[in-house]
Amino acid sequence: MKVNYLWLKDLLPGCSLGGPESVSRTLTSIGHAVDTLTIRGEDAVFDLDITSNRPDCLSVIGIARELAAVHGASINMPPSDVIEEGPRIEGVTTVIVDSDDLCPRFCARVMTGVVVGESPDWLRARLETIGQRSINNVVDVTNYVLFETGHPVHAYDLDRLNGHMLRVRPARPGERLRTLDGVDRVLDPQVLVIADQKDAVGLAGIMGGEATEVSAGTKRILLESAAFEPRGIRRASKKLGLRTEASTRLEKGCDQEAALFAAARVCRLLQEMGCQVSRGYLDVRAASEPHGCIDLTAEEVATLVGVAIPIDECGKILEKLGFLVRFDAPSKLCACAPSYRNDVVSSVDLVEEIARIYGYDRIPSLLPPLDSEPEPLVPHLQLEEDLRDGLVGMGLTEVINYTFITPTGDPSQMRPLLNPISERTHLRNTLLPGLTESALHNFNNGNEGIRLFEIGHIFHLPDQECAALGILIPAGLPGESSWRSRGSTSDYYDLKGHIEDLFDRIGIRQVKFSPAPDGCTTMVVALLTAGGDEIGRCERIDIDSKHPAYAAELNLEALLTKVESRVSYRPLVRFPASSRDVSFLIDENIEYARLAAVVSEASGPEFTGLSLIDLYRGDKIPAGKKSMTMRLRYQSSEKTLTSVEVDSLHERCVRALEQAGAIRR
């Protein structure tokens, strides 16, 4: 929303605004952020970020009201009185509203003796300052009044209307209309139109039609100034892909009481340019409920604002903003909002108005009192925090992707959106497409070594939603190199190592990585189980044709049931450790994890771990066999183990391996 500084000064004569920079600070302080301030000679243009609940401020008059409240000034409303002449409007035109729920008010005025031409210099300059192109005097005046009052007014060539009348109705199925932008549009009953006796001549509250536009030959015009149901305008604008200055205001809810004033304002300006205003006006309106009054106490203000503001000062602030105020008790008032403030419906809204005009800078900054310990996180949130901390500590980067995705496989296995607004038409049933998309974006920007994870929700048919963890490790890419090493390439075992370290951190034991069974997709490398229950899977995926990757997706709800009690800590052992290596032949289908479990079960408390230090397949090894060398570690917390004791422990572990099928070499 762009507003001229000099335009504001015209509406606030005698008010010391303090210059454009001062106005910019004031507007920002009361909740209307100034995105940019452009100085243009003696004038300036404010580009304001108006929140969606304040359509009254999408106008110069609305902004002037706000400044008047801050400075305690009075706004000088622009003149709208006209001299009427000629026949009465009832004998010239007719207005019929078929759907008063969609059009609660429709005002019309007729002007004759119209001479369409260039606009006066002052009008053209003021519009061009805020980025509007001058078209002709009639259209420019309607645009000027739109920005001045915030209420759209549309001018029709009266002599090009069939039956010299207007009707507000839903469009007929398949009805066509060429709008002022030259586009032929096919309509349906969800779109409200302005029609003459035969056809649609405009999209209600959005844009007029080309057939009845004001042109050089126009002699009589019919002015429309109406209020429409906001949701209907928003729905039609979105359906047609057409957003205009008029629809932007009407879809947020315009002031119905401003409709007649806006039409009269257009008549006044055109009359100053030589046009005549016909006698009377048409005003078709539905019954509406008056604004209710809202009670407010000084105690409510103090509780919400944090500072005591006298109730009489609260009343004065509200009166400056246009509210009708009466005092029902020494510390209580009753306020009725003006017609242009449809956003004020409760006492909380009144307190907000008081606080912003009172001045946020006058409210002291105090920390709230803390009289209790913070509540611990619920288990599933604590699990997510632990996972997040662990993965970040391992060097992975968290990403947050859209819940909506574009299907790449069978869309029948995914939940479709009822009202998609882009090519992302389904709810995701896996985190991997989003991770792949994020990785590809990084690759395209030269960041090939990135490792990603995401914690989010996925959706399965028919109505199942669950939290999941996704991890993606690019495969085959070299790690970080230095003068000491060239860096190693990443593979499935990097992913497996991250998951194992993560499970150790959060207290999940007895995790097993099993080869994918028959029936799984060829991309599945391993299934993860804990306590016999499946908790996730590892897959090999392709980020693009040049970049393979390994990814895992874990079910957090299943993980939560496997988390054991808090980790217990023991003092560091002061006595030295001893290790022994053993090499053996084993069947190819026997996994390392199984051998590790065998050794752990057979050993005593002095056994502290083992690691695989060599794996060989090839020459001199029988078919179906592999050679493995393991290093077993022994340590006592009470004394230094002798060689005899270590040998005895080691022999017990080796016998357990031999019973599992290992042949010692």
ZAMARGU-4260 file (C-alpha; in steps of 0.2 Angstrom, whole numbers, plus 5000, padded with zeros to 4 digits):
<rodrens>
0) 5000/5000/5000 | 5008/5016/4994 | 5003/5033/5002 | 5009/5051/4998 | 5015/5062/5011
5) 5007/5078/5004 | 4991/5068/5002 | 4991/5065/5020 | 4995/5083/5024 | 4980/5088/5014
10) 4969/5078/5025 | 4978/5084/5041 | 4979/5103/5040 | 4987/5111/5055 | 4994/5094/5061
15) 5013/5095/5064 | 5018/5078/5056 | 5036/5082/5058 | 5042/5077/5040 | 5042/5061/5030
20) 5055/5052/5042 | 5045/5056/5057 | 5029/5050/5049 | 5038/5034/5044 | 5043/5031/5062
25) 5026/5035/5069 | 5017/5023/5057 | 5029/5009/5061 | 5027/5012/5080 | 5008/5010/5079
30) 5009/4993/5069 | 5009/4999/5051 | 5027/4995/5046 | 5035/5006/5032 | 5044/4995/5021
35) 5052/5009/5010 | 5052/5028/5011 | 5055/5037/4994 | 5058/5055/4994 | 5052/5064/4978
40) 5056/5083/4980 | 5044/5090/4993 | 5034/5075/4992 | 5037/5057/4999 | 5030/5040/4996
45) 5027/5027/5010 | 5026/5009/5005 | 5017/5001/5020 | 5015/4983/5025 | 4996/4983/5031
50) 4991/4968/5040 | 4976/4958/5033 | 4965/4963/5048 | 4966/4981/5044 | 4957/4984/5027
55) 4952/5002/5033 | 4971/5006/5032 | 4972/5002/5014 | 4967/5020/5010 | 4974/5037/5013
60) 4960/5042/5024 | 4963/5027/5035 | 4981/5031/5037 | 4977/5049/5041 | 4964/5043/5054
65) 4979/5034/5063 | 4990/5049/5062 | 4976/5060/5069 | 4974/5048/5084 | 4992/5049/5088
70) 4994/5068/5086 | 4977/5072/5094 | 4972/5081/5077 | 4956/5081/5067 | 4955/5074/5050
75) 4948/5085/5036 | 4937/5074/5026 | 4937/5078/5007 | 4921/5086/5001 | 4908/5075/4993
80) 4893/5087/4992 | 4886/5089/4974 | 4874/5099/4964 | 4861/5088/4957 | 4852/5092/4941
85) 4842/5084/4927 | 4830/5068/4929 | 4830/5058/4944 | 4840/5042/4944 | 4825/5031/4946
90) 4819/5035/4929 | 4836/5032/4921 | 4842/5015/4928 | 4837/5001/4939 | 4848/4990/4951
95) 4842/4972/4956 | 4852/4962/4968 | 4848/4943/4967 | 4860/4938/4981 | 4860/4950/4995
100) 4870/4938/5006 | 4884/4940/4993 | 4881/4959/4990 | 4874/4967/5006 | 4875/4984/4999
105) 4874/4991/4981 | 4874/5010/4978 | 4873/5018/4961 | 4873/5036/4954 | 4871/5043/4936
110) 4881/5056/4928 | 4878/5065/4911 | 4887/5077/4900 | 4902/5067/4902 | 4917/5072/4892
115) 4931/5059/4892 | 4948/5066/4890 | 4965/5069/4899 | 4965/5071/4918 | 4970/5087/4926
120) 4989/5088/4930 | 4986/5087/4949 | 4976/5071/4947 | 4988/5063/4935 | 5004/5068/4946
125) 4996/5061/4962 | 4992/5044/4954 | 5008/5042/4945 | 5017/5046/4962 | 5010/5030/4969
130) 5013/5020/4953 | 4997/5021/4944 | 4996/5024/4925 | 4984/5038/4920 | 4970/5032/4908
135) 4957/5045/4906 | 4948/5058/4918 | 4934/5046/4922 | 4944/5031/4926 | 4958/5041/4935
140) 4945/5048/4947 | 4938/5031/4951 | 4956/5025/4954 | 4960/5041/4965 | 4944/5038/4975
145) 4949/5020/4978 | 4966/5024/4985 | 4958/5039/4995 | 4944/5030/5003 | 4949/5012/5001
150) 4932/5009/4993 | 4931/5003/4975 | 4920/5013/4963 | 4917/5007/4945 | 4910/5017/4930
155) 4900/5009/4916 | 4895/5017/4900 | 4876/5018/4903 | 4872/5019/4885 | 4881/5002/4882
160) 4871/4993/4895 | 4856/4982/4889 | 4841/4989/4897 | 4851/5003/4905 | 4851/4993/4921
165) 4862/4982/4932 | 4859/4965/4941 | 4870/4957/4954 | 4869/4938/4951 | 4879/4922/4951
170) 4887/4918/4934 | 4878/4906/4923 | 4887/4889/4919 | 4899/4892/4905 | 4895/4911/4904
175) 4909/4921/4895 | 4915/4938/4899 | 4930/4948/4892 | 4937/4958/4906 | 4946/4975/4904
180) 4963/4966/4903 | 4957/4959/4886 | 4956/4941/4893 | 4940/4930/4889 | 4935/4921/4904
185) 4924/4906/4906 | 4913/4908/4922 | 4903/4897/4934 | 4890/4900/4947 | 4904/4902/4961
190) 4908/4918/4953 | 4897/4933/4956 | 4894/4945/4942 | 4887/4962/4938 | 4875/4960/4923
195) 4864/4970/4912 | 4847/4964/4905 | 4856/4951/4895 | 4874/4947/4899 | 4887/4949/4912
200) 4896/4965/4911 | 4909/4964/4925 | 4916/4953/4939 | 4909/4959/4955 | 4922/4967/4966
205) 4936/4962/4954 | 4936/4969/4937 | 4924/4977/4924 | 4920/4970/4907 | 4927/4977/4891
210) 4910/4979/4882 | 4904/4993/4894 | 4920/5002/4898 | 4921/5020/4897 | 4928/5026/4881
215) 4930/5043/4871 | 4912/5042/4865 | 4905/5040/4882 | 4892/5053/4887 | 4883/5045/4902
220) 4890/5034/4915 | 4883/5023/4929 | 4893/5022/4945 | 4894/5007/4955 | 4899/5007/4973
225) 4895/4991/4982 | 4900/4980/4997 | 4902/4961/4994 | 4904/4946/5005 | 4923/4945/5007
230) 4924/4926/5006 | 4915/4926/4989 | 4927/4939/4982 | 4942/4929/4988 | 4936/4913/4981
235) 4932/4921/4964 | 4948/4930/4963 | 4958/4914/4967 | 4948/4904/4955 | 4950/4916/4940
240) 4968/4919/4945 | 4964/4938/4944 | 4969/4949/4959 | 4966/4968/4958 | 4967/4983/4969
245) 4948/4982/4971 | 4948/4963/4976 | 4962/4966/4988 | 4951/4977/4998 | 4934/4969/4996
250) 4941/4952/5000 | 4946/4959/5017 | 4930/4967/5021 | 4926/4985/5016 | 4916/4997/5026
255) 4898/4996/5020 | 4895/5014/5026 | 4908/5021/5015 | 4900/5015/4999 | 4888/5030/4997
260) 4902/5042/5002 | 4914/5035/4989 | 4901/5036/4975 | 4897/5054/4980 | 4916/5058/4980
265) 4918/5052/4962 | 4903/5063/4957 | 4911/5078/4966 | 4927/5077/4957 | 4919/5074/4940
270) 4907/5088/4943 | 4922/5099/4945 | 4928/5093/4928 | 4911/5099/4920 | 4900/5083/4922
275) 4882/5084/4928 | 4876/5073/4942 | 4858/5066/4940 | 4846/5069/4955 | 4846/5055/4968
280) 4854/5039/4970 | 4850/5020/4972 | 4855/5011/4988 | 4850/4993/4988 | 4855/4985/5005
285) 4851/4970/5016 | 4847/4971/5034 | 4863/4971/5045 | 4866/4970/5063 | 4873/4985/5072
290) 4890/4985/5080 | 4889/4978/5098 | 4897/4988/5112 | 4911/4980/5121 | 4914/4982/5140
295) 4932/4985/5146 | 4939/4988/5164 | 4955/4996/5169 | 4960/4979/5177 | 4959/4970/5160
300) 4970/4984/5152 | 4983/4982/5166 | 4984/4963/5166 | 4986/4962/5147 | 4998/4978/5144
305) 5008/4976/5160 | 5006/4994/5165 | 4991/5003/5173 | 4983/5015/5161 | 4969/5026/5169
310) 4952/5022/5162 | 4949/5040/5157 | 4965/5040/5146 | 4959/5023/5138 | 4943/5031/5134
315) 4951/5046/5126 | 4962/5035/5115 | 4947/5025/5109 | 4938/5041/5105 | 4953/5047/5095
320) 4951/5031/5085 | 4933/5034/5081 | 4925/5023/5094 | 4909/5029/5104 | 4914/5028/5122
325) 4903/5029/5138 | 4909/5027/5156 | 4898/5014/5166 | 4908/5015/5182 | 4924/5023/5189
330) 4935/5010/5182 | 4924/5003/5167 | 4920/5009/5150 | 4909/5003/5136 | 4915/5006/5118
335) 4907/5004/5101 | 4918/5002/5086 | 4915/5013/5070 | 4909/5004/5055 | 4926/5003/5047
340) 4933/4993/5061 | 4926/4976/5059 | 4941/4968/5066 | 4937/4974/5084 | 4926/4961/5092
345) 4932/4959/5110 | 4939/4968/5125 | 4956/4961/5120 | 4955/4970/5103 | 4951/4986/5113
350) 4967/4984/5124 | 4977/4981/5108 | 4971/4998/5101 | 4975/5007/5118 | 4992/4999/5119
355) 4998/5004/5102 | 4992/5022/5103 | 4998/5024/5121 | 5015/5019/5115 | 5024/5002/5116
360) 5040/5011/5120 | 5031/5017/5136 | 5028/4999/5142 | 5042/4994/5153 | 5052/4978/5148
365) 5051/4966/5163 | 5054/4947/5164 | 5039/4937/5170 | 5041/4930/5187 | 5046/4911/5187
370) 5039/4902/5203 | 5041/4885/5197 | 5053/4873/5187 | 5049/4872/5169 | 5039/4857/5164
375) 5049/4843/5156 | 5047/4839/5138 | 5034/4825/5134 | 5043/4809/5128 | 5041/4811/5109
380) 5048/4829/5109 | 5062/4824/5120 | 5066/4810/5108 | 5066/4822/5094 | 5078/4834/5103
385) 5090/4820/5107 | 5090/4814/5089 | 5092/4832/5083 | 5107/4835/5095 | 5115/4819/5091
390) 5114/4821/5072 | 5120/4839/5072 | 5135/4833/5083 | 5139/4821/5070 | 5141/4834/5057
395) 5124/4832/5048 | 5113/4847/5043 | 5095/4848/5047 | 5082/4853/5033 | 5064/4856/5034
400) 5054/4852/5018 | 5036/4854/5012 | 5024/4842/5018 | 5016/4843/5001 | 5025/4834/4987
405) 5024/4831/4968 | 5021/4812/4966 | 5035/4803/4957 | 5028/4785/4959 | 5011/4778/4961
410) 5000/4792/4967 | 4986/4780/4972 | 4997/4776/4988 | 4997/4794/4994 | 4984/4805/5001
415) 4979/4819/4988 | 4975/4837/4993 | 4957/4843/4991 | 4963/4860/4985 | 4981/4860/4979
420) 4988/4877/4974 | 5003/4871/4965 | 5011/4855/4957 | 5013/4849/4975 | 4997/4839/4975
425) 4999/4825/4988 | 5004/4823/5006 | 5021/4814/5008 | 5022/4796/5013 | 5040/4797/5015
430) 5054/4810/5019 | 5066/4804/5006 | 5059/4814/4991 | 5061/4830/5001 | 5079/4826/5007
435) 5083/4821/4989 | 5077/4838/4983 | 5087/4847/4996 | 5103/4837/4992 | 5101/4841/4973
440) 5099/4860/4977 | 5115/4859/4987 | 5124/4850/4973 | 5119/4862/4960 | 5126/4876/4971
445) 5143/4867/4973 | 5140/4860/4991 | 5142/4841/4986 | 5148/4835/5003 | 5133/4839/5013
450) 5124/4826/5024 | 5106/4829/5028 | 5093/4824/5040 | 5075/4829/5043 | 5062/4826/5057
455) 5044/4827/5051 | 5027/4819/5049 | 5023/4807/5035 | 5005/4801/5030 | 4999/4784/5025
460) 4983/4778/5018 | 4969/4778/5024 | 4972/4790/5038 | 4988/4786/5047 | 5000/4800/5052
465) 5017/4797/5060 | 5033/4805/5065 | 5048/4800/5056 | 5067/4803/5054 | 5076/4804/5038
470) 5094/4803/5035 | 5103/4805/5018 | 5122/4802/5015 | 5129/4805/4997 | 5138/4790/4991
475) 5155/4790/4983 | 5160/4808/4987 | 5176/4811/4995 | 5176/4818/5013 | 5186/4833/5018
480) 5204/4832/5013 | 5219/4839/5022 | 5238/4839/5020 | 5238/4823/5030 | 5225/4813/5021
485) 5216/4813/5004 | 5199/4810/5012 | 5189/4794/5011 | 5173/4791/5001 | 5157/4788/5010
490) 5146/4773/5008 | 5132/4763/5016 | 5143/4759/5032 | 5144/4778/5035 | 5125/4779/5036
495) 5125/4763/5047 | 5138/4770/5059 | 5128/4786/5061 | 5113/4776/5065 | 5122/4765/5078
500) 5130/4780/5086 | 5113/4788/5087 | 5105/4773/5095 | 5119/4772/5108 | 5116/4790/5112
505) 5097/4789/5115 | 5098/4772/5124 | 5091/4759/5111 | 5099/4742/5112 | 5098/4726/5102
510) 5097/4734/5085 | 5099/4723/5070 | 5103/4727/5052 | 5095/4713/5042 | 5097/4711/5023
515) 5081/4716/5014 | 5070/4700/5012 | 5063/4695/4995 | 5048/4706/4989 | 5056/4722/4995
520) 5061/4735/4981 | 5079/4732/4975 | 5083/4749/4982 | 5081/4743/5000 | 5098/4738/5007
525) 5093/4734/5025 | 5079/4733/5037 | 5081/4739/5055 | 5074/4730/5069 | 5074/4732/5088
530) 5067/4719/5100 | 5061/4709/5084 | 5050/4724/5078 | 5054/4734/5062 | 5059/4752/5066
535) 5065/4758/5049 | 5075/4754/5033 | 5090/4759/5023 | 5090/4762/5005 | 5101/4766/4990
540) 5094/4781/4980 | 5099/4792/4966 | 5099/4811/4969 | 5102/4813/4950 | 5111/4803/4937
545) 5128/4807/4944 | 5125/4806/4962 | 5120/4790/4971 | 5116/4791/4990 | 5112/4780/5005
550) 5096/4785/5015 | 5087/4779/5030 | 5070/4782/5036 | 5065/4778/5054 | 5048/4777/5063
555) 5049/4788/5078 | 5034/4781/5086 | 5041/4764/5085 | 5058/4770/5091 | 5050/4778/5106
560) 5044/4761/5113 | 5062/4755/5112 | 5071/4769/5122 | 5078/4762/5138 | 5081/4770/5154
565) 5093/4784/5156 | 5111/4780/5153 | 5121/4776/5168 | 5139/4782/5170 | 5154/4773/5178
570) 5171/4779/5183 | 5185/4778/5171 | 5195/4762/5173 | 5212/4766/5180 | 5220/4749/5175
575) 5228/4745/5158 | 5219/4735/5145 | 5225/4721/5134 | 5220/4715/5117 | 5222/4699/5107
580) 5219/4697/5088 | 5211/4681/5081 | 5210/4676/5062 | 5197/4663/5056 | 5188/4657/5041
585) 5169/4659/5042 | 5154/4655/5030 | 5150/4670/5019 | 5132/4671/5025 | 5137/4673/5043
590) 5136/4692/5048 | 5148/4701/5059 | 5134/4706/5071 | 5130/4688/5075 | 5149/4684/5079
595) 5150/4700/5090 | 5134/4694/5099 | 5142/4676/5102 | 5158/4683/5109 | 5148/4695/5121
600) 5137/4681/5128 | 5152/4670/5131 | 5164/4682/5139 | 5164/4689/5157 | 5164/4706/5164
605) 5183/4709/5159 | 5178/4708/5140 | 5176/4726/5135 | 5174/4725/5116 | 5179/4719/5099
610) 5182/4726/5082 | 5185/4720/5065 | 5202/4724/5058 | 5203/4714/5042 | 5191/4706/5030
615) 5198/4696/5015 | 5190/4687/5001 | 5199/4680/4986 | 5214/4669/4982 | 5218/4655/4994
620) 5201/4657/5002 | 5188/4642/4999 | 5173/4647/4989 | 5158/4653/5000 | 5171/4658/5014
625) 5178/4674/5020 | 5193/4677/5031 | 5191/4689/5046 | 5203/4696/5059 | 5195/4702/5075
630) 5204/4712/5089 | 5196/4707/5107 | 5199/4719/5121 | 5200/4714/5140 | 5201/4725/5155
635) 5197/4724/5174 | 5191/4738/5185 | 5199/4731/5200 | 5217/4726/5195 | 5229/4724/5181
640) 5226/4708/5171 | 5241/4696/5170 | 5245/4688/5153 | 5239/4671/5159 | 5222/4678/5164
645) 5220/4687/5147 | 5225/4671/5138 | 5211/4662/5148 | 5198/4675/5144 | 5203/4675/5125
650) 5202/4656/5124 | 5185/4656/5130 | 5180/4669/5117 | 5188/4659/5103 | 5180/4643/5108
655) 5163/4652/5107 | 5168/4658/5089 | 5172/4640/5084 | 5156/4634/5090 | 5147/4647/5079
660) 5156/4639/5064 | 5173/4649/5064 | 5189/4640/5059 | 5204/4647/5067 | 5219/4651/5056
</rodrens>
